[in-house]
């Protein structure tokens, strides 16, 4: 799993049938201190995340192991909305602040 911030959405009016009804989010990877690092990725939203929220996402074969993505062609899935995290005993992020 990796940390990321939801920075946008993707709308695709034409897609394979198994993806109809799923929401796509644009994610920006974050480092352990909450700073943008690495690239961006489009992921299926399995938890109802919104723009500007910090999330955990999985990629690769792990992305197809949620109820929302089982048997569907995806390479990334948002699987948790982060409330807070600490590194070395120091609070690095808290939702809503």
Phi, psi and omega in degrees: 000151180226152175275143177203161174250137177283118183248357179176184179232162176235132174248128179230107183286338178241121179203166178298149186304324183291348178260355179298134179091352179268148178263140178248133180241145173265124183246143172249119180300146178238147174275176183299342178266002179088007179272142177302135180204138183083191185265196177248164181211149172262130184227151172284138180268113180258359187229002179081034180286158179233169179302139181080358176276152174265135187226166168253135177227155177243151178228171182074209183297334177297333181294339182264017183249022173255164179299323182288335187246358182304122178075012181250151181281090178220155180241355178207142179217136173279123185238000177197147172256126187278131174270317176194165171209153179236148173227124180061033179080002180249132179293122181258335182204139171219126182302135176088000178244000000 
